[in-house]
Amino acid sequence: MTNKNEDNTESELVSILPSLGPFDSSFGILSDCCYGQLILLGYGGVSETYSNHRSTTNDSSGRKHFVKMFFKRRKEPNGIRKGSAMTLSRGANEAPAVKDATRHTVSYSYGKSGTVLVEYLPDSSRDMFQVGRSSEDQIDFTIVDTWLAIGSSNVSSPAGNSARHLRDDVNGQKSISSTISRYACRILADRDRPNKAFIFAAGFNSSKNIFLGEKATKWQKANGEFDGLTTNGVLILHPNLCNKSADHDQIKVFNERLLWREVSVDGDIYNLRETRSSMQKGTLAMNETNELQDGTLIDLCGATLLWRSAEGLRRCPSREALERRLDELNAGKPQCPVNLNTLVVPRRKHPKNSSSSKQPYVYFGCGHVQGKHTWGVNKCGSITTFRCPICMVDSKGVAKLIMGMESVFHLDSDCLKYAFNPCGHVASFRTVSFWSRIPLPHGTSSFFPVCPFCTSLLSAEKPFVRLIFQDNCAYSVRFHGIFYQSSQIQRIVSWTDANRRHKAKI
């Protein structure tokens, strides 16, 4: 479907997605043939592809991986529906249907007991899309572990976290096995009802086969049909993106409903296994569906994807609206009370080795925003605290402020008065409060909220902070609860530093 040798820039996206129809980046004009969009959590809105030159496996060297992609009606349908099933006394590879590269099959191997082979027939009413780590042509959305895709090694992410530590320990000299399946999952969308899309575990290989081996988790259902789970599972969560309430009681109820489920090869929904790769399946979740909703999260054990429906994309704040909000914030010319210069919240993260006097930092203990300086930094062994010169509150950490520019992660375009802790990505209250309540899979059985723009694990005590800028203050700034002239505050800071040095000598 896609020409993966092209650069996936906005101007070239039309040429690399010819079978998906025209691309529109504004979300304001989405045609009726758009099913929705998948976005990799951790994507901050800078580039839509990532070329991997540090291969973790032999088949991923130098190829492009998508971080977001539109799903639109194909020119020719390629959907499938379940057909007949048969029991084979020999291996599935010997079956004519498996050997025929034009036929889709799913085989359930039971060793000496034989193999159950289920054939899938063409369905012209549906389009099928496949997601996985493989770069084979039948995989529409090629994806890698989040830590590799976003190139981040300084944040703790639930996606591929242990693998990243292994990479750091050996300085990249040892190959690391990805936890994402080559053929992770497939999505079937209704061509006549574009708002209907369904997810299934496992994708077909280049020969249009799915093999569940003897050790795979599989079973026979009450209706006689067979089903199974992939090794690390495909987990889904349906949070409500339209929940605008911040009431404490409603938030508590909202949290209680946030339960991850596992989707099977057949599309049924199950409660989670004890651990991610346990051989024992969870119990069937009655009255739950594998239909994708606006805001559905899909976890592939190494990467988490967000599904935005076509209607959800229409409701998303546009990039232009977010940029206007950022311009409004910077137009206030927030000041650093120590360096006495104007701060500017950037649209993208600067390289580690670069520094700018205009880069704002937030003190997470109080929320005050300042420039980079060494005033109030106290190191005691392995613990460093940062005392805010404005309110004198000690913070365990500070972070650069940066705007997350991927609009689909924003729930609105309200004032940018909050930042995630500890990464410093700026967003509205509704956005930070929503994502701070979404637990993402971490390891084999843990769940923690993350920042959607970089997948940093959020602080359990204080997942986000309200920002306090010293803005619109050309003539005075607030210091320790009192407003002073800029020249006065500089003298206060200098006097405090000198007094500390004098006491240290004594």
C-alpha positions as CSV (number, residue, x, y, z in Angstrom):
1,M,0.0,0.0,0.0
2,T,2.7,2.4,0.9
3,N,6.0,3.3,-0.8
4,K,8.2,3.1,2.3
5,N,11.3,4.5,0.5
6,E,9.7,8.0,0.3
7,D,10.1,10.6,3.0
8,N,6.8,10.9,4.8
9,T,6.6,14.7,4.8
10,E,3.3,16.5,4.6
11,S,3.8,17.4,0.9
12,E,4.7,13.9,-0.1
13,L,2.1,12.0,1.9
14,V,-0.3,12.0,-1.0
15,S,2.2,10.1,-3.2
16,I,3.1,7.5,-0.6
17,L,-0.6,6.7,0.3
18,P,-2.2,6.5,-3.1
19,S,-4.7,3.8,-2.2
20,L,-5.9,5.7,0.9
21,G,-7.1,8.8,-0.9
22,P,-6.1,12.5,-0.5
23,F,-4.4,13.7,2.7
24,D,-5.4,16.8,4.6
25,S,-3.3,17.9,7.6
26,S,-5.7,20.4,9.0
27,F,-8.5,17.9,10.0
28,G,-10.9,20.6,9.0
29,I,-11.7,18.9,5.7
30,L,-11.9,15.2,6.1
31,S,-13.6,13.2,3.3
32,D,-16.3,10.6,4.0
33,C,-13.8,7.9,3.1
34,C,-11.6,8.5,6.1
35,Y,-11.8,5.8,8.8
36,G,-9.4,7.4,11.3
37,Q,-5.8,7.8,12.2
38,L,-3.3,5.9,14.3
39,I,-0.7,7.8,16.2
40,L,2.3,6.4,18.2
41,L,2.4,7.7,21.8
42,G,5.6,9.5,22.4
43,Y,5.3,11.4,19.1
44,G,5.7,15.1,19.7
45,G,4.6,16.4,16.3
46,V,8.0,16.9,14.6
47,S,8.4,14.2,12.0
48,E,5.9,11.6,10.7
49,T,8.6,8.9,10.0
50,Y,11.7,7.8,11.7
51,S,14.5,6.0,9.9
52,N,16.2,3.4,12.0
53,H,20.0,3.2,11.5
54,R,20.6,1.4,14.8
55,S,19.1,-1.9,14.0
56,T,17.8,-4.1,16.8
57,T,17.0,-7.0,14.5
58,N,18.3,-8.0,11.1
59,D,15.2,-7.1,9.3
60,S,14.9,-3.5,10.5
61,S,18.1,-1.9,9.4
62,G,17.8,1.4,7.7
63,R,14.1,1.2,7.1
64,K,11.4,3.8,7.8
65,H,8.9,3.4,10.6
66,F,5.7,5.3,10.9
67,V,4.7,7.3,13.9
68,K,1.2,8.3,12.5
69,M,-0.9,7.3,9.6
70,F,-4.4,8.0,8.1
71,F,-6.6,5.0,7.3
72,K,-8.9,5.7,4.3
73,R,-11.1,3.7,2.0
74,R,-9.0,1.7,-0.5
75,K,-9.6,1.9,-4.2
76,E,-10.1,-1.9,-4.2
77,P,-11.4,-3.7,-1.0
78,N,-9.2,-6.3,0.6
79,G,-11.4,-7.3,3.5
80,I,-11.9,-10.8,4.7
81,R,-14.5,-12.8,6.7
82,K,-14.4,-16.1,8.5
83,G,-15.1,-19.1,6.3
84,S,-15.0,-22.9,6.9
85,A,-12.8,-24.8,9.4
86,M,-11.2,-28.2,9.0
87,T,-9.1,-30.5,11.1
88,L,-5.8,-31.8,9.7
89,S,-3.9,-34.8,10.9
90,R,-0.7,-33.4,9.4
91,G,1.1,-30.0,9.7
92,A,-0.6,-26.9,8.4
93,N,2.2,-26.3,5.9
94,E,1.0,-29.3,3.9
95,A,-2.5,-28.0,3.5
96,P,-3.4,-26.8,-0.1
97,A,-5.1,-23.7,1.4
98,V,-1.9,-22.7,3.2
99,K,0.3,-23.3,0.2
100,D,-2.0,-21.1,-1.9
101,A,-0.7,-17.5,-1.5
102,T,-4.1,-16.1,-2.7
103,R,-6.0,-17.5,0.3
104,H,-6.1,-16.3,3.9
105,T,-5.8,-19.0,6.6
106,V,-5.4,-19.2,10.4
107,S,-4.0,-22.5,11.8
108,Y,-4.2,-23.7,15.4
109,S,-1.6,-26.4,16.0
110,Y,-2.2,-29.1,18.6
111,G,0.9,-31.1,18.0
112,K,0.2,-34.8,17.6
113,S,-3.5,-34.2,17.9
114,G,-3.5,-32.4,14.6
115,T,-4.1,-28.9,13.4
116,V,-7.3,-26.9,13.0
117,L,-7.3,-24.8,9.9
118,V,-9.7,-21.9,9.4
119,E,-10.0,-20.3,6.0
120,Y,-11.0,-16.7,5.5
121,L,-12.9,-15.6,2.4
122,P,-12.8,-12.2,0.6
123,D,-15.3,-9.6,1.9
124,S,-15.8,-6.7,-0.5
125,S,-17.7,-4.7,2.2
126,R,-14.5,-4.2,4.2
127,D,-11.0,-2.9,4.0
128,M,-8.2,-4.6,6.0
129,F,-5.1,-2.8,7.4
130,Q,-2.3,-4.5,9.2
131,V,0.1,-3.2,11.9
132,G,3.4,-4.8,12.9
133,R,7.2,-4.6,13.2
134,S,7.7,-6.2,9.8
135,S,8.5,-4.1,6.7
136,E,6.8,-6.6,4.4
137,D,4.5,-5.2,1.8
138,Q,1.3,-6.5,3.5
139,I,2.0,-4.5,6.6
140,D,0.5,-1.0,6.2
141,F,1.8,0.5,9.4
142,T,5.4,-0.5,10.2
143,I,6.2,0.3,13.8
144,V,9.0,-0.2,16.3
145,D,9.4,0.0,20.0
146,T,8.6,3.5,21.3
147,W,12.1,4.1,22.8
148,L,13.7,3.5,19.4
149,A,11.1,5.4,17.4
150,I,11.4,8.6,19.4
151,G,15.1,8.2,20.1
152,S,14.7,9.0,23.8
153,S,17.0,7.6,26.4
154,N,16.6,10.1,29.2
155,V,13.0,9.4,30.1
156,S,11.4,6.3,31.7
157,S,8.9,4.9,29.3
158,P,6.5,2.0,29.8
159,A,7.3,1.0,26.2
160,G,10.5,-1.0,25.8
161,N,11.9,0.3,29.0
162,S,13.9,-2.8,30.0
163,A,15.2,-3.1,26.4
164,R,16.4,0.5,26.6
165,H,18.3,-0.1,29.8
166,L,20.0,-3.1,28.1
167,R,21.0,-1.0,25.2
168,D,22.5,1.6,27.6
169,D,24.4,-1.0,29.6
170,V,26.2,-2.4,26.6
171,N,26.6,0.9,24.7
172,G,24.7,-0.4,21.7
173,Q,27.1,-3.3,21.1
174,K,24.5,-6.0,21.6
175,S,21.4,-6.7,19.5
176,I,18.1,-6.3,21.4
177,S,15.0,-8.3,20.6
178,S,11.9,-6.2,20.0
179,T,8.8,-7.2,22.0
180,I,6.5,-6.1,19.2
181,S,5.3,-8.9,16.9
182,R,6.2,-8.7,13.3
183,Y,2.5,-9.2,12.5
184,A,0.9,-7.6,15.6
185,C,-2.7,-6.9,14.7
186,R,-5.2,-6.1,11.9
187,I,-8.0,-3.6,11.6
188,L,-11.1,-4.2,9.5
189,A,-13.1,-1.1,8.5
190,D,-16.6,-1.0,7.0
191,R,-16.5,0.6,3.6
192,D,-20.2,1.7,3.7
193,R,-20.0,2.9,7.4
194,P,-16.6,4.5,7.8
195,N,-17.2,5.1,11.5
196,K,-17.1,1.3,12.1
197,A,-13.6,-0.2,12.5
198,F,-12.7,-3.3,14.4
199,I,-9.4,-4.6,15.7
200,F,-8.2,-8.3,15.8
201,A,-5.0,-9.8,17.3
202,A,-2.4,-11.1,14.9
203,G,-1.7,-10.2,11.3
204,F,-1.1,-12.3,8.2
205,N,2.4,-13.0,6.9
206,S,3.4,-12.5,3.2
207,S,1.8,-15.8,2.4
208,K,-1.5,-14.7,4.0
209,N,-1.2,-17.1,6.8
210,I,-1.4,-16.8,10.6
211,F,0.2,-19.7,12.6
212,L,-0.6,-20.3,16.3
213,G,1.9,-22.9,17.3
214,E,1.6,-25.8,19.8
215,K,2.7,-23.5,22.7
216,A,0.4,-20.6,21.8
217,T,-2.6,-19.8,24.0
218,K,-5.6,-21.2,22.1
219,W,-8.9,-22.8,22.9
220,Q,-12.3,-24.0,21.4
221,K,-15.2,-21.7,22.2
222,A,-18.7,-22.7,23.3
223,N,-19.9,-22.4,19.7
224,G,-17.3,-24.9,18.5
225,E,-15.1,-22.2,16.8
226,F,-11.4,-21.9,17.7
227,D,-9.6,-18.8,19.0
228,G,-6.3,-17.7,20.4
229,L,-4.0,-15.0,21.7
230,T,-0.6,-13.8,20.5
231,T,2.5,-14.2,22.6
232,N,2.6,-10.8,24.3
233,G,-1.0,-9.9,23.5
234,V,-2.8,-7.0,21.9
235,L,-4.4,-4.8,24.7
236,I,-7.0,-2.2,24.2
237,L,-8.5,0.6,26.4
238,H,-11.5,2.7,25.6
239,P,-11.2,6.0,27.5
240,N,-13.8,8.7,27.0
241,L,-12.2,11.7,25.3
242,C,-15.4,13.7,25.7
243,N,-15.3,13.6,29.5
244,K,-14.9,17.3,30.4
245,S,-15.6,17.0,34.1
246,A,-12.9,17.6,36.7
247,D,-15.1,16.8,39.6
248,H,-13.3,14.6,42.1
249,D,-16.1,12.0,42.5
250,Q,-16.6,11.7,38.7
251,I,-12.8,11.3,38.3
252,K,-12.9,8.4,40.7
253,V,-15.7,6.7,38.8
254,F,-13.8,7.5,35.5
255,N,-10.7,5.8,36.9
256,E,-12.6,2.7,38.0
257,R,-13.9,2.2,34.4
258,L,-10.4,2.4,32.9
259,L,-9.7,-1.3,32.5
260,W,-7.4,-2.7,29.9
261,R,-8.7,-5.7,27.9
262,E,-7.1,-8.2,25.6
263,V,-8.4,-8.8,22.1
264,S,-8.2,-12.3,20.5
265,V,-7.4,-13.5,17.0
266,D,-11.2,-13.9,16.5
267,G,-11.9,-10.4,17.8
268,D,-13.4,-11.4,21.2
269,I,-12.5,-9.3,24.3
270,Y,-11.0,-10.9,27.4
271,N,-9.9,-9.7,30.8
272,L,-6.1,-9.6,31.1
273,R,-3.9,-12.6,31.8
274,E,-2.0,-12.7,35.1
275,T,1.1,-11.6,33.2
276,R,1.6,-10.4,29.7
277,S,2.7,-13.7,28.2
278,S,0.9,-16.1,30.5
279,M,-0.3,-19.3,28.9
280,Q,-3.7,-19.0,30.7
281,K,-6.2,-16.7,29.0
282,G,-8.3,-14.3,31.0
283,T,-12.1,-14.6,31.4
284,L,-14.4,-13.5,28.6
285,A,-15.5,-9.9,29.0
286,M,-19.2,-10.1,28.2
287,N,-20.9,-7.3,26.3
288,E,-17.7,-5.7,25.3
289,T,-16.6,-5.2,21.7
290,N,-13.5,-4.9,19.6
291,E,-14.9,-1.9,17.8
292,L,-12.5,1.0,17.8
293,Q,-13.8,4.2,19.4
294,D,-12.4,7.7,19.3
295,G,-9.5,7.6,21.7
296,T,-9.1,3.9,21.9
297,L,-5.5,3.0,23.0
298,I,-3.8,-0.1,21.5
299,D,-0.8,-1.5,23.3
300,L,1.5,-3.9,21.4
301,C,3.9,-4.6,24.2
302,G,6.6,-2.1,23.3
303,A,4.5,0.6,21.6
304,T,1.1,2.2,22.4
305,L,-1.1,3.6,19.6
306,L,-3.9,6.1,19.8
307,W,-6.9,5.7,17.5
308,R,-8.7,8.9,16.5
309,S,-11.9,8.4,14.5
310,A,-12.7,10.7,11.6
311,E,-15.2,12.5,13.8
312,G,-12.7,12.8,16.6
313,L,-10.2,14.3,14.1
314,R,-12.7,17.0,13.2
315,R,-13.1,17.9,16.9
316,C,-9.3,18.0,17.4
317,P,-7.7,21.4,18.0
318,S,-5.8,22.3,14.9
319,R,-2.0,22.9,14.9
320,E,-2.7,26.5,14.0
321,A,-4.9,26.9,17.1
322,L,-2.2,25.5,19.3
323,E,0.4,27.7,17.8
324,R,-1.9,30.8,18.4
325,R,-2.2,29.8,22.0
326,L,1.6,29.4,22.3
327,D,2.1,32.8,20.6
328,E,-0.3,34.3,23.1
329,L,1.7,32.8,26.0
330,N,5.0,34.1,24.6
331,A,3.5,37.5,23.8
332,G,3.2,38.1,27.5
333,K,7.1,38.2,27.6
334,P,7.5,36.1,30.7
335,Q,10.6,37.2,32.7
336,C,13.3,35.3,34.6
337,P,13.6,36.9,38.0
338,V,17.2,36.0,38.3
339,N,18.7,36.5,34.8
340,L,16.2,39.3,34.1
341,N,15.6,38.3,30.5
342,T,12.5,37.3,28.5
343,L,11.7,33.6,28.2
344,V,10.2,31.9,25.2
345,V,8.5,28.5,25.3
346,P,9.8,26.6,22.2
347,R,7.8,24.5,19.7
348,R,10.4,21.7,19.7
349,K,13.0,20.4,22.0
350,H,16.5,21.7,21.5
351,P,19.5,19.3,21.3
352,K,21.0,18.3,24.7
353,N,24.3,20.2,24.0
354,S,22.6,23.4,23.0
355,S,21.5,26.0,25.5
356,S,19.5,29.2,25.2
357,S,19.0,32.0,27.7
358,K,15.4,32.2,26.6
359,Q,14.6,28.6,27.5
360,P,12.1,28.5,30.4
361,Y,12.3,26.0,33.2
362,V,9.6,25.0,35.6
363,Y,10.1,24.3,39.3
364,F,7.8,21.4,40.0
365,G,7.5,22.1,43.7
366,C,5.7,25.4,43.1
367,G,5.1,25.9,39.4
368,H,7.1,29.1,39.0
369,V,8.8,29.4,35.6
370,Q,12.3,30.9,35.3
371,G,15.4,30.7,33.1
372,K,18.4,28.5,33.7
373,H,20.5,29.6,36.7
374,T,22.4,28.1,39.6
375,W,20.7,30.1,42.4
376,G,19.1,27.9,45.0
377,V,20.7,24.7,43.8
378,N,21.6,22.5,46.8
379,K,23.4,19.2,46.4
380,C,23.5,16.9,49.4
381,G,25.1,13.6,48.4
382,S,23.0,12.1,45.6
383,I,20.1,14.4,46.2
384,T,19.8,17.7,44.5
385,T,17.1,20.2,45.4
386,F,16.2,23.5,43.7
387,R,15.0,26.4,45.8
388,C,12.7,28.8,43.9
389,P,13.9,32.4,44.3
390,I,10.4,33.7,44.1
391,C,8.6,31.7,46.8
392,M,11.5,29.9,48.5
393,V,9.9,26.5,48.1
394,D,12.3,23.6,47.4
395,S,11.7,21.4,44.4
396,K,13.0,17.9,43.8
397,G,13.4,18.7,40.1
398,V,13.1,21.3,37.3
399,A,12.5,20.8,33.6
400,K,12.6,22.6,30.4
401,L,9.2,23.7,29.1
402,I,8.4,22.6,25.6
403,M,5.2,22.6,23.6
404,G,3.8,19.2,22.5
405,M,2.8,20.0,18.9
406,E,0.9,16.8,18.1
407,S,-2.7,18.1,18.1
408,V,-4.5,14.7,18.4
409,F,-3.1,14.4,22.0
410,H,-4.7,17.7,23.0
411,L,-8.3,17.6,24.1
412,D,-8.8,21.3,23.5
413,S,-7.0,24.5,22.7
414,D,-7.5,26.2,26.0
415,C,-4.8,28.3,27.7
416,L,-1.5,26.5,28.1
417,K,-1.2,26.9,31.9
418,Y,0.0,23.4,32.9
419,A,3.0,21.1,32.3
420,F,3.5,17.3,32.7
421,N,5.9,16.3,35.5
422,P,8.8,15.4,35.0
423,C,9.1,16.1,31.2
424,G,7.8,19.7,31.0
425,H,5.5,19.3,28.0
426,V,2.9,22.1,28.1
427,A,-0.8,21.7,27.6
428,S,-4.2,22.8,28.9
429,F,-5.7,21.6,32.2
430,R,-8.2,19.2,30.5
431,T,-5.3,17.6,28.5
432,V,-3.0,17.1,31.4
433,S,-5.7,15.9,33.8
434,F,-7.0,13.4,31.2
435,W,-3.6,11.8,30.4
436,S,-2.5,11.8,34.0
437,R,-5.4,9.4,34.7
438,I,-4.7,6.9,31.9
439,P,-2.6,3.9,33.1
440,L,-0.4,2.5,30.4
441,P,1.0,-1.1,30.5
442,H,4.5,-1.2,32.0
443,G,6.4,-4.5,32.1
444,T,4.4,-7.7,32.5
445,S,1.7,-6.6,34.9
446,S,2.1,-2.9,36.0
447,F,0.3,0.2,34.7
448,F,1.4,3.8,35.0
449,P,0.3,7.2,33.4
450,V,2.7,8.8,30.9
451,C,3.1,12.0,29.0
452,P,1.6,11.3,25.5
453,F,4.2,13.5,23.8
454,C,7.3,11.6,25.1
455,T,6.0,8.7,27.2
456,S,7.8,9.8,30.3
457,L,6.4,8.1,33.4
458,L,4.5,10.8,35.3
459,S,5.1,11.5,38.9
460,A,2.8,9.6,41.1
461,E,2.6,12.4,43.7
462,K,2.2,15.3,41.3
463,P,1.7,14.2,37.6
464,F,1.3,17.8,36.4
465,V,1.9,21.3,37.7
466,R,0.1,24.7,37.2
467,L,2.6,27.1,35.6
468,I,3.2,30.5,37.2
469,F,4.8,32.9,34.7
470,Q,6.2,36.3,35.6
471,D,4.6,37.8,32.5
472,N,3.2,41.1,31.4
473,C,5.7,42.7,33.9
474,A,8.0,45.0,32.1
475,Y,8.5,47.1,35.2
476,S,8.4,44.7,38.1
477,V,8.6,41.1,39.1
478,R,7.4,39.1,42.1
479,F,10.0,37.9,44.5
480,H,9.2,35.9,47.7
481,G,5.6,37.2,47.6
482,I,6.5,40.9,47.1
483,F,6.7,42.9,43.9
484,Y,10.1,44.5,43.3
485,Q,11.7,46.5,40.5
486,S,14.0,44.4,38.3
487,S,17.1,46.2,39.5
488,Q,16.0,45.6,43.1
489,I,15.6,41.8,42.7
490,Q,19.0,41.5,41.1
491,R,20.6,43.2,44.1
492,I,18.6,40.8,46.4
493,V,19.8,37.7,44.6
494,S,23.4,39.0,44.6
495,W,23.2,39.8,48.3
496,T,21.8,36.4,49.1
497,D,24.5,34.6,47.2
498,A,27.2,36.7,48.9
499,N,25.7,36.1,52.3
500,R,25.7,32.3,51.7
501,R,29.3,32.3,50.7
502,H,30.2,34.3,53.8
503,K,28.4,31.9,56.1
504,A,30.1,29.0,54.4
505,K,33.5,30.5,55.2
506,I,32.6,31.0,58.8
